[in-house]
Amino acid sequence: MDNIDQKILKELNRNCRITKTELAKIVNMTPPAVNTRIEQLEAEGIIKRYTIEVDLDKMGYTHQVFIETQMEYYSHEKYLQFIHSQRNSIRHHYKISGEMNYMIHGAFHSNDELNTFLEKLNKYANYKVLDVISELI
């Protein structure tokens, strides 16, 4: 990766729907050259997917939380199966270092929905909940 690839990635990160023509102007290249570089970044697995960012509040997900989880048992298979079954409430799920094993970024429509999720989660892991107050960026 060189500086041009990094500029392309930066612009795609800002707006993944930017046209190749617009992107080419920004990085001072031709659209076919930009397209070739993007295809190469995809082939190398640097660009894994294109996505959108949504306004969770406008979608009714008024309760955003980070939940740190800790397993009591060495096997995490049942926990991970539970997490997979809850994909509608989970925005991101990370394996982390430190005292806890995983971190969940969740979004819920209400306190009741969050509470129901936590009651189910408690069967598989101990947890600590951090409420999101506001997003700064």
N, C-alpha and C positions, 0 to 999 in steps of 0.2 A: 504494500500500500504506500502510495506517495501522497503529497499534499493535495493533489487534484482529487484523488479518491476520498480523502478526508473531507474536502469541501463538498463533494457530491453527497456523501453520507450526512453531513451536517444539514444540507438543504433538504434532503429527503426526510430527515428526522423532523424538520420544521413543518414540511408539507409533503406527504408522500404522494399527493396527486399533482404535483408540479409537472408541467409538460417538459419533454426532453428539450424543446426549443428554449424555454425559459431557463432551464438548468444549464444548457450549453452557453447562453449569454453570461450567466453568473460565473462560470468557470473558464470562460474564454476558449471554448472548443466548439466543434461542429456537433449537431445533434446525433449523427451516426457514431461519432467517436464517444460521446457521452453514453449512448446506448450500449456500445461495446464494453465500456468500463462497468456499467451497471450489470450487464449480463455476466461479466467476469466476477464481480463481487457476489452475485447470486450463486454462481457455480462453486465458488470457494467457500460458500456458507457464511460469509460475512453478513450479507443481507439474508435474514432467515424468513421474514414475512413482512407484508405491508399491513398496516392497521389504522384504526381511527381512535381518537380520544373523544369520549362522550362526556356531557355534563350530567353527572350522576344525580344531582339535586333535581334537575329538570325531568329526569326519568323517574323520580320518586324515591330514589335511594338516599334518604336523608341521614342515615346512620352509617358512617364509614368508620371502620375500626382496624387496628392491627392487633392480631392475637398471636402471642408467642405460646408455643405448645411444647410440652415435655412428656416423653414416653416413660412409663414405668417399666416396660418390658423391652428386651433387646429387639424383638421382631416388631416392625412398624407396618406390616402388611395390612392388618385390619384398619388401622388408622388411615393409611393411604387409600384404601378402598372407600372408606367413608368420605374422605376429602374429594375423591373423584366423583362421588355421587352428589356432592353439594356444589358443583361447578357454577350454578346460577347465582350463588351468593358469594363465591370466592373470585376476586379479581386476579390475585396473584398468590402463589404459594412457593415459599423458598425453604430450602434446607439451610440452616444457619449454624454458626459456631457459638461456643459459650455454654451457659447453663441450660439453655433451651435447645430443642432439636429443630424446630420449624417455625416459620413466621407466615401467617395468613394475612392478606389484605382483603378484608371483606366489606361488602356493601349490602345494607338491609333497608327495607321499607319502613320498619318500625322497631321500637324496643322489644315488642312481643316477638317479632320475627328473629331478632338477634338472640333473645333469651331462648327460644326454641332451638336454634342452632347450637348455642352453648350447652344446653342440656344434653343434646345428642353427642356433642364433642366430648363431654365429660366422661362418656363411656370408654373413650379411647385414649385420652390424654389429660394431663393437668394443663392449665392454661392461665395466662395473664392477658387482660384486655387493655388496650390503649385506645382511647377515643380520639378521633381526628376532630380538632376544633375548627381549623380552617386550612386551606391550601395557600401557600405563600407564593408559588410560582405559577 
